Structures are given as C-alpha cells and as structure tokens.
Amino acid sequence: MVSKEWLDRLNAEFRDAGIDQRRRPGEAVRRYSTEFNTSVDLSSDVANTIFEWFEAHSKPGVHQIGSMYESVYFYDSQFWVVLIPIAYGMVQLNVLDCLPEMPEDLKKKMMADQMQAWDYATFWADCLDYGMGIDDLRKMPGLNEFGTQLLMSADQELRAAASILSQHCPDSRAILNCRMALEIFFKAYIALKTGLTKNQAKSIGHNLNIGLDRFIDVSGLDHWEKARGILAVYPEIHERYKEQDITFNRIWDGYSLAQSVGAVIIREFTDRNTIEQVMASNKAN
C-alpha cells in the first residue's frame, strides 16, 4: 500500500519543484509505477489512495485528474459518456470504468450480450487509440502540414459532436458535426499519405462517396467499402440550413463511423493499436 510518509515526501518535492496541484495526483501515480516497478490500475486501491490523499491536501477541485479524451457510446436508447483518463507511467484501464454514468446493472446486461460487448470493446479501443494518439500525432515532426491542419479540424468537429450528444437532451444537429468530421478525416488521411493539396481537396468537395473512394484507394483498406451504406445517414451539405430530423440510432451510426476513421488515422501514423489486443482477446475466448 501507499504510505502517508511517501506521499508527504513526494508532495514536498512537487511543491519545491513548482508542480501545479492539478498535475500532482497523476504524477504521483507515474512515480509509484516507476519506483515500485508495477502497473497501477486507475480504479485500484493504490490509485484511490493517491487521489484521496491529494484531494485532502490540495485546493478543493484541483485534484481531479480529468480525462485525455471524451466520447459517447449509444446503448439502451441513450448516449453514455466514454472517458479516456489521463494516464501516466504503466497503467491498466478497465473498459467499464470508462462509462462513469452508466449504472452497474446496465453495464452487466450490456456485457452479458456477446455481440453488444464486442461492439463496445471495439469502440472503446477506437476511443483509446484516438484519444491517446491524437496529441502524439499533433506533435510528430515531418508530417504533411496541410494534412495535420485537416486532422486537427476534424478532431474539433468530432469533439463538438460528442459534447452535444453527451448533454441531457442531445441535439440532432450533432449529425452535421459528424458529417464534417468524416469528410475532413478522409481528406486528412489522403493528405498525410500522399500530400493532397488544397486544390485537390476542393475537387473532392463535400461528396462523402468520393471521399470514401479516395480513402480506400490510398489506404488499401478494401473492407471499408462496407461503410458506404452508412453514408446515407448524413445530410447533404446544403441541408445544413435545415432543421435536422434524425433518430438517435442514425446519429450513432454517423458518429461511430467518424470516430472509427479517426482511429484508423492514428493507428497508421503512431504505434497505438489497442484494437489488436481486443481482437486477440476475443479469439482467445
């Protein structure tokens, strides 16, 4: 277990180094993992002890570790927040802990359905790889500048959609953010791989079918052809001035597709690939 003496000594070190109180719990988890050569599950007694100690020894509210990335998952006719926490050092993440708003009984029901459990696990892997990797890619030297610019723009659209869908009363206009995220992700991938110019991007325009064609062409990921049927859920670009009348199920189709394409980009250009572990685990079962 974590001793109070160790925490007090570490906090004094952080204080002398001028480390912000907001960063101290996460940094303490990282230090514990390194010093004692052990993985730390963020829901473990060790992590809880560290967070509780810093909560008691910090300005109220600043101890919260926050999240690296926030997405949403659709289940039982509701959108549920998916939180990918800020992680330091060697940590283990529990896929269900990332659904902080979902009641435990509902989580059990969801995971008892093999197909639903697999759907959530693969979506969670997309969120984890994307959330952990987007900043890696942002800072990566040598990438096509226009492609990186497009990627960050698509990221803003995707996060905006998640923010809208996580509200108590989700707004169906979030489908427009999903549409823009997907369109720009397609162009970002092509630009990062082939050096797509602004004029070439204009030739693709707002046509998602052409965007998907080019994405498959450049990536060689022929299995993404099956995504073409989902493109129908997105309104045409000229319909952005109209009221959006669309079911939550169809919004989910549009959101999850955009999230998945974003994850493909991250896996292409970074070493993030949690989906391989999830698939290996599924085969083992």
Buried (B, 14 or more C-beta within 10 A) or exposed (E): EBEEEBBEEBBEEBEEEEBEBBBBBBBBBBBBBEEEEEEBBBEBEBBEBBBEBBBEEBEEEBBEBEBBBBBBBBBEEBBBBBBBBBBBBBBEBEBBEBBEEBEEEBBEEBBEEEEBBBBBBBBBBBBBBBBBBBEEBEEEEEBBEBBBBBBBBBBBBBBBBBBBBBEEEBBBBBBBBBBBBBBBBBBBBBBBBBEBEEEBBEEBEBBBEBBBBBBBEBBEBEEBEEBEEBBEBBBEBEEBEEEBEBEBEBBBBBBBBBBBBBBBBBBBBBEBBBBEEBBEEEEEE
